[in-house]
Amino acid sequence: MIYIGTVRPSLMNEPVDVPLLDFFGSYNPQKILDEEVLTNTKKMDVLKTKKLKGFISGNMKELTRKNENLLSRDCLVLDLDDVIVTEGELVKWFKRALSDVSYIAYPSVSNGVKGVRYRLIVPFKGSIEKEADYKLLVDFFTKHICKEINGVPDSSNRTWSQIMLLPVITPYNPAETILIHKGEKVLKLVELLEGAKKWKENQKNVVRKPVNGNVTRYRNTTTELLESLVLGCDEGGRNNHIAKITGQLLSRAVDVGAVFELVEFANSHFNPPLEQKELEATFYSIAKRELSQ
């Protein structure tokens, strides 16, 4: 069952009983074509809370949206708000990593204004009836499955009765950016939970080496970013490597001059390095897009 409503008030409409992929395939998105509205924080807050439509997929015992009224969920819905790759690379990741399963992915209304921001919906076979199980799956996906493309997870993803906005057409997000993929299989909830529980158990068993009496060492996306500056790259992937480093550093608000110096440093470890003109063209292409958002 799919319930439609707005963030405020929290009363949802009567549900529609259609498969998720069919619903999104026939959904007519709302439109915001005025860029001034998209960049006005106050206007966007009003739109996102009172005007734009959102959804919950599952079963509710009453139409008032709150945790105790949500009986179950039948899909995982994730806001990817700290994307650390370019939009093109993100779309390629969706198509590569999730090629076998059904999913829906589309830009959030702030995509293109506040960096790369997407929403990912993964239906599964079965219904989650425990809030703790849903939170576990959210952690499994955001911290493990999606760690290659997203940095800090959005904590609101873990809210049991969280409403998620439906696709919105903007000057940055045309209709063709809405991805609806019917895979050969739908993920089985039992298998998903089993994998998530094993991952969580493995996380507990990770041995972290002490640096001193109170500090431990661990890997995260920043670790991988720093390593990418010195690990080098063969001829075929140099431009993508530079683009990825540039985007990740600028998304972390690193000074643009410092970013360029780090990019030149990374290029010096390539085999062979890019020509300076080509390096600058790649850097400025990514920087121009990132800094205009």
C-alpha positions as a printed Julia matrix, in Angstrom:
293×3 Matrix{Float64}:
  0.0     0.0     0.0
  1.28    3.48   -0.89
  0.23    6.41    1.28
  0.57    9.95   -0.11
  0.74   13.11    1.97
  2.79   16.15    2.93
  5.28   16.6     5.75
  2.79   18.9     7.5
  0.1    18.15    8.37
  0.96   14.54    9.14
 -2.36   13.15    7.88
 -1.89   10.82    4.9
 -4.42   10.17    2.12
 -6.19    6.85    1.69
 -3.66    4.38    0.26
 -3.4     3.07   -3.27
 -2.69   -0.61   -3.79
 -0.28   -0.83   -6.73
  3.27   -2.19   -7.07
  5.95    0.44   -6.43
  7.49    0.29   -9.89
  4.07    0.69  -11.52
  3.23    3.61   -9.24
  6.41    5.5   -10.06
  6.13    4.61  -13.74
  2.77    6.39  -13.99
  3.4     9.15  -11.43
  3.16   12.73  -12.73
  5.78   14.71  -10.77
  5.18   18.2    -9.43
  7.24   20.96  -11.04
  9.37   23.82   -9.69
 10.78   25.66  -12.67
 11.69   28.96  -10.97
 15.37   28.8   -10.0
 14.88   31.71   -7.59
 12.52   29.53   -5.55
 15.01   26.65   -5.5
 17.73   28.88   -4.05
 15.49   30.63   -1.5
 15.78   28.72    1.78
 12.54   30.03    3.3
 10.46   29.36    0.2
 11.93   25.88   -0.15
 11.21   25.07    3.5
  7.54   25.96    2.96
  7.38   23.96   -0.26
  9.04   20.87    1.2
  6.9    20.8     4.33
  3.5    21.95    3.07
  3.29   21.71   -0.73
  5.4    18.88   -2.1
  3.99   15.37   -1.91
  5.72   12.51   -0.14
  4.98    8.85    0.41
  5.24    5.88    2.75
  4.98    2.35    1.36
  3.72   -0.35    3.71
  0.74   -0.62    6.05
 -0.63    1.89    8.56
 -3.34    1.23   11.14
 -4.38    4.9    11.09
 -3.68    7.65    8.56
 -1.92    9.93   11.03
  1.79    9.54   10.34
  3.66    8.54   13.48
  5.77    5.56   14.48
  3.08    3.77   16.46
  0.66    3.88   13.51
  3.06    2.32   11.01
  2.63   -1.46   11.05
  5.1    -2.45    8.35
  7.25   -1.33    5.42
  7.75   -3.14    2.11
 10.73   -1.22    0.72
 13.88    0.55    1.8
 13.93    4.31    1.14
 17.23    6.15    1.47
 18.15    9.79    1.15
 21.68   10.03   -0.24
 22.55   13.59    0.8
 26.34   13.33    1.06
 27.14   11.89   -2.36
 30.92   11.86   -2.87
 30.93   11.18   -6.61
 29.59   13.1    -9.59
 25.97   12.65  -10.65
 27.07   10.72  -13.71
 29.19    8.38  -11.61
 26.3     7.9    -9.18
 23.94    6.85  -11.97
 26.56    4.44  -13.3
 26.88    2.98   -9.8
 23.11    2.42   -9.57
 23.13    0.61  -12.91
 26.19   -1.47  -12.03
 25.7    -2.31   -8.35
 21.93   -2.83   -8.49
 21.61   -4.28  -11.99
 20.09   -7.58  -10.83
 17.42   -6.13   -8.56
 14.48   -3.77   -8.92
 14.98   -0.21   -7.73
 13.84    3.38   -8.19
 16.27    6.29   -7.98
 15.65    9.97   -8.57
 17.15   13.35   -7.62
 15.88   15.06   -4.5
 14.45   18.54   -5.03
 17.75   20.09   -3.82
 19.89   18.16   -6.29
 21.91   20.58   -8.39
 21.41   23.37   -5.85
 23.09   21.71   -2.88
 25.42   19.27   -4.58
 24.43   15.78   -5.71
 21.43   14.5    -3.76
 19.39   11.45   -4.69
 16.73    9.2    -3.24
 17.02    5.42   -3.61
 14.09    3.03   -3.2
 14.68   -0.71   -3.04
 11.54   -2.91   -2.86
 11.84   -6.29   -1.18
  9.76   -9.43   -0.94
  8.13   -9.46    2.47
  7.22   -6.85    5.06
  9.35   -5.42    7.84
  7.27   -5.22   11.0
 10.01   -4.33   13.48
 11.47   -0.84   13.64
 14.82   -2.28   14.79
 15.03   -4.47   11.67
 14.34   -1.49    9.42
 17.06    0.56   11.11
 19.47   -2.35   10.69
 18.77   -2.5     6.94
 19.21    1.27    6.63
 22.6     1.02    8.35
 23.59   -1.97    6.2
 22.87   -0.09    2.98
 24.13    3.38    3.92
 27.28    2.26    5.72
 28.17   -0.81    3.63
 26.39   -1.18    0.29
 26.46    2.55   -0.56
 29.76    3.49    1.07
 31.42    3.83   -2.33
 29.13    6.68   -3.37
 27.83    8.31   -0.17
 29.67    9.79    2.79
 27.91   10.58    6.07
 24.51    8.8     6.22
 21.38   10.91    6.75
 20.13    9.98   10.22
 16.5    10.67    9.23
 16.64    7.52    7.06
 16.37    5.49   10.27
 13.06    7.06   11.34
 10.42    4.34   11.19
  7.59    6.56    9.92
  9.73    8.94    7.85
  7.92   10.38    4.83
 10.05   10.76    1.7
  9.3    13.32   -1.01
  8.26   12.06   -4.43
 10.1    13.13   -7.61
  9.97   16.83   -8.52
 10.86   18.27  -11.93
 13.25   21.25  -11.74
 15.6    22.96  -14.21
 18.33   20.69  -12.79
 16.26   17.52  -12.7
 14.31   16.71  -15.89
 11.96   13.74  -16.08
 14.62   11.48  -17.6
 16.67   11.61  -14.38
 14.03    9.41  -12.72
 15.36    5.85  -12.91
 12.93    2.93  -12.69
 14.65   -0.41  -13.08
 12.9    -3.77  -13.09
 15.52   -6.33  -12.2
 15.43  -10.06  -12.67
 14.71  -10.51   -8.98
 13.2    -8.75   -6.01
 15.32   -8.9    -2.89
 14.0   -11.32   -0.28
 13.62   -9.69    3.12
 14.77  -12.81    4.96
 18.03  -12.89    3.0
 18.52   -9.13    3.37
 18.17   -9.28    7.14
 20.47  -12.28    7.34
 23.16  -10.41    5.39
 22.67   -7.27    7.46
 22.98   -9.18   10.73
 26.2   -10.86    9.57
 27.59   -7.47    8.56
 26.71   -6.0    11.94
 28.33   -8.91   13.73
 31.47   -8.54   11.63
 31.57   -4.84   12.52
 31.63   -5.78   16.19
 34.52   -8.15   15.59
 36.69   -5.65   13.71
 39.96   -5.24   15.59
 40.95   -1.6    15.79
 44.59   -1.03   16.5
 45.27    1.47   19.28
 47.44    4.46   18.42
 47.73    5.5    22.05
 45.8     4.82   25.2
 42.49    6.25   24.02
 42.55    6.51   20.21
 41.77    3.73   17.72
 42.42    3.5    14.0
 39.68    2.83   11.49
 38.88    3.28    7.82
 36.23    5.57    6.37
 35.56    7.5     3.16
 38.08   10.17    4.13
 40.73    7.47    4.52
 40.0     6.25    0.99
 40.06    9.8    -0.37
 43.48   10.47    1.15
 44.81    7.18   -0.2
 43.54    8.05   -3.68
 45.92   11.02   -3.73
 48.97    8.78   -3.68
 47.9     5.38   -5.03
 48.19    6.48   -8.65
 46.21    5.38  -11.67
 46.89    3.77  -15.04
 46.3     5.57  -18.31
 42.71    4.49  -18.89
 41.15    5.98  -15.77
 43.12    9.15  -15.14
 40.45   11.71  -16.02
 37.79    9.94  -13.97
 40.22    9.7   -11.07
 40.93   13.44  -11.19
 37.22   14.24  -11.5
 36.38   12.07   -8.5
 39.12   13.57   -6.31
 38.11   17.1    -7.29
 34.44   16.49   -6.56
 35.07   14.81   -3.23
 37.41   17.53   -1.97
 35.16   20.4    -3.06
 32.11   18.7    -1.53
 34.0    18.8     1.78
 34.48   22.59    1.41
 38.25   22.39    0.86
 39.66   25.66   -0.52
 39.65   25.51   -4.33
 43.32   26.53   -4.55
 44.29   23.77   -2.15
 42.19   21.3    -4.13
 44.06   22.14   -7.32
 47.42   21.61   -5.6
 46.24   18.23   -4.29
 44.98   17.28   -7.76
 48.38   18.14   -9.24
 49.99   16.04   -6.52
 47.72   13.09   -7.33
 48.49   13.49  -11.04
 52.21   13.22  -10.32
 51.57    9.62   -9.16
 49.81    8.62  -12.41
 51.53    6.38  -14.94
 51.93    8.46  -17.04
 50.66   11.8   -15.62
 48.07   13.76  -17.56
 49.31   16.68  -19.62
 48.87   19.94  -17.69
 46.31   21.27  -20.17
 44.17   18.14  -19.93
 44.49   18.09  -16.14
 43.32   21.69  -15.89
 40.41   21.08  -18.27
 39.14   18.18  -16.15
 39.66   20.06  -12.89
 37.92   23.26  -14.01
 35.02   21.35  -15.53
 34.25   19.67  -12.2
 35.07   22.75  -10.1
 32.78   24.97  -12.18
 29.85   22.64  -11.64
 30.51   22.05   -7.93
 31.06   25.73   -7.09
 27.94   26.83   -8.95
 25.74   24.62   -6.78
